[in-house]
Amino acid sequence: MGFVTLEDVQRGLAEVLSLWRTMQSSDLEDAGADADRFQTAFYRFVDTVQGWVSGLNRRPEDVEAARNLPEFAELFDALPGPLQLPFETELEGILAGQTRRVDSTEQS
């Protein structure tokens, strides 16, 4: 991934939120496909955040420090409650310099 901007992150977030709303109102017939699309978008968003963080001049040391920065606070504030813990977990790994392992259930 090349240079990633906060605008790229915000676009990814908008897609995640849109698919989250779609998934929340899915009927039984569409639920599986909607969940797959959401999961793909969520991890693409996480990858975008990772690219953005890697380009920051001053990276936060941990999630708590990140939450105190306006750019990160905006992301956390926008995420629905059920998505905050998964995002926090992913961000923890990003800030620790870990590479995310792709889960066998993830769609590509």
NUDRENMAR-373494 format. One record per residue (C-alpha): residue number from 0; x negated, y negated, z negated. Coordinates in pm, 1 decimal. Each point is the difference from the previous one (the first is absolute). Example, Ala and Ser with C-alpha at 12.3 -4.5 7.8 and 13.67 -1.06 7.14 Angstrom:
BEGIN
ATOM, zaba, x, y, z
ATOM, 0, -1230.0, 450.0, -780.0
ATOM, 1, -137.0, -344.0, 66.0
This chain:
BEGIN
ATOM, zaba, x, y, z
ATOM, 0, 0.0, 0.0, 0.0
ATOM, 1, -136.7, -340.9, 94.0
ATOM, 2, 32.2, -325.8, -190.9
ATOM, 3, 326.3, 2.7, -195.7
ATOM, 4, 174.9, -317.6, -112.9
ATOM, 5, 252.2, -65.0, -273.7
ATOM, 6, 248.6, -58.9, 281.0
ATOM, 7, -60.4, 359.7, 117.8
ATOM, 8, 69.3, 119.7, -354.2
ATOM, 9, 318.6, -207.7, -17.5
ATOM, 10, 120.7, 144.8, 331.8
ATOM, 11, -62.4, 350.4, -132.1
ATOM, 12, 186.7, -85.6, -318.6
ATOM, 13, 296.6, -130.7, 199.9
ATOM, 14, 14.5, 328.6, 192.2
ATOM, 15, -16.5, 202.1, -322.6
ATOM, 16, 279.0, -204.9, -156.5
ATOM, 17, 217.1, 30.8, 309.0
ATOM, 18, -44.5, 377.4, 12.6
ATOM, 19, 56.6, 22.6, -377.1
ATOM, 20, 338.6, -171.7, 42.1
ATOM, 21, 83.8, 230.5, 291.6
ATOM, 22, -97.5, 305.7, -200.9
ATOM, 23, 210.3, -111.7, -297.0
ATOM, 24, 312.7, -9.1, 216.0
ATOM, 25, -71.6, 308.8, 210.9
ATOM, 26, 268.3, 257.7, 44.5
ATOM, 27, -86.3, 362.7, -56.5
ATOM, 28, -59.9, 62.9, 369.9
ATOM, 29, -260.5, -277.3, 33.6
ATOM, 30, -155.4, 16.9, -346.9
ATOM, 31, -294.7, 223.9, 89.9
ATOM, 32, -102.3, -194.7, 308.3
ATOM, 33, 41.2, -332.4, -180.7
ATOM, 34, -212.4, 123.9, -290.6
ATOM, 35, -271.8, 114.0, 242.4
ATOM, 36, -2.4, -340.7, 172.7
ATOM, 37, -17.8, -173.0, -336.8
ATOM, 38, -285.9, 219.5, -122.6
ATOM, 39, -197.3, -62.2, 317.9
ATOM, 40, 52.5, -376.2, -28.7
ATOM, 41, -89.6, -1.9, -371.7
ATOM, 42, -334.5, 170.6, 57.5
ATOM, 43, -71.4, -214.6, 305.3
ATOM, 44, 64.8, -299.1, -229.5
ATOM, 45, -239.1, 145.2, -260.2
ATOM, 46, -264.8, 44.6, 270.7
ATOM, 47, 54.6, -361.9, 107.3
ATOM, 48, -39.0, -116.3, -360.5
ATOM, 49, -321.5, 202.3, -20.3
ATOM, 50, -133.5, -170.6, 313.1
ATOM, 51, 94.9, -340.6, -135.1
ATOM, 52, -156.2, 65.9, -342.7
ATOM, 53, -322.2, 123.0, 158.0
ATOM, 54, -35.8, -337.2, 174.3
ATOM, 55, 57.9, -212.2, -309.8
ATOM, 56, -295.3, -201.6, -122.9
ATOM, 57, 105.4, 53.0, -360.8
ATOM, 58, 179.3, 324.9, -66.6
ATOM, 59, 195.2, 37.0, -321.5
ATOM, 60, -163.4, 248.4, -236.5
ATOM, 61, 319.2, 186.8, -77.9
ATOM, 62, 376.9, -3.7, 48.0
ATOM, 63, 58.2, -229.4, -297.9
ATOM, 64, -240.0, -258.0, 143.2
ATOM, 65, 167.9, 39.4, 339.9
ATOM, 66, 345.4, -62.4, -149.9
ATOM, 67, -129.6, -334.9, -127.5
ATOM, 68, -95.8, -116.9, 349.8
ATOM, 69, 278.6, -171.3, 195.1
ATOM, 70, -46.6, 210.5, 315.6
ATOM, 71, 31.8, 328.7, -187.2
ATOM, 72, 272.3, -128.5, -234.0
ATOM, 73, 204.1, -83.3, 309.9
ATOM, 74, -31.2, 360.6, 121.3
ATOM, 75, 97.7, 146.6, -336.8
ATOM, 76, 291.1, -242.8, -35.5
ATOM, 77, 135.0, 93.9, 342.6
ATOM, 78, -10.9, 375.1, -59.4
ATOM, 79, 309.1, 164.6, -148.8
ATOM, 80, -56.8, 152.5, -344.3
ATOM, 81, -27.2, 361.2, 121.0
ATOM, 82, -282.4, -97.2, 240.0
ATOM, 83, -210.9, -194.1, -246.6
ATOM, 84, -160.4, 299.8, -171.9
ATOM, 85, -94.1, 176.5, 326.6
ATOM, 86, -144.2, -327.1, 132.4
ATOM, 87, -185.4, -61.2, -326.0
ATOM, 88, -145.7, 351.4, 15.4
ATOM, 89, -115.5, -49.8, 358.0
ATOM, 90, -142.1, -344.1, -80.9
ATOM, 91, -189.5, 145.8, -295.1
ATOM, 92, -172.4, 240.7, 237.7
ATOM, 93, -72.2, -275.6, 250.4
ATOM, 94, -156.1, -224.6, -265.2
ATOM, 95, -205.7, 292.3, -129.9
ATOM, 96, -135.8, 54.8, 351.2
ATOM, 97, 169.1, 334.4, 47.3
ATOM, 98, 113.3, 119.3, 338.7
ATOM, 99, 360.5, 109.6, 9.0
ATOM, 100, 44.9, 366.4, 77.9
ATOM, 101, 279.4, 61.7, 245.6
ATOM, 102, 267.3, 223.4, -148.1
ATOM, 103, 109.5, 292.5, 215.4
ATOM, 104, 358.2, -127.8, -22.5
ATOM, 105, -88.2, -338.5, 151.6
ATOM, 106, 120.4, -70.5, 348.2
ATOM, 107, -231.0, -162.4, 250.0
